[in-house]
Amino acid sequence: MLVLVWFVVCIIFYFVKFILGNSGHALEVFAVLSAVAIFLISKIRHKIK
């Protein structure tokens, strides 16, 4: 499960870095998208169990 979270966070980081570059808002966008992705993974994981 941790590998899945790490993989998703890496993909999100790549896309945010690619789209926004060194923009001042890149870190905020990355934090929000990562939080949403981890939340959704958690919800899916609990639904499966």
N, C-alpha and C positions, 0 to 999 in steps of 0.2 A: 504493500500500500504506500509506503514511504517513497518507493521508487517512482510510482505513478505521480505522486505530488511533486517530486523533484523534477520529473520530466515535463509536467505541465507548467511549472514555474519557469523552467528554462525556455520553453517555447514562448511563453508570454514575455519574458525578458527580451528575447531575440526580436519579436515583433515590435515591442515598444521602442527598443533601441533603433531598429530599422526605420520606423515611421517618424519618431520624434527626434532621434539623434541625441544631441547634447542639450536639448531644450530644458528649461527650468522645471517644466511640468512632467518630465519623463518619469521621475521617481514617484510622484504622486499617482500617476496613471498606472505605473507598475504595481504599486502597493494596493490600489483599489482592485485592479484586475486579479491579482494574486489572491486577495482575500475572498473575492467572489468565487474564484475557481476552487479554492480549498473548501469553502462552504458548500458548494455544489457537490464536490467529491464526497464530502462527509454525509450529505443528505442521501446521495445515491448508495453509499456504503451501508447506511443504517436501514435503507429501504430493502436492500437485498437480504440482510440478515433476518 
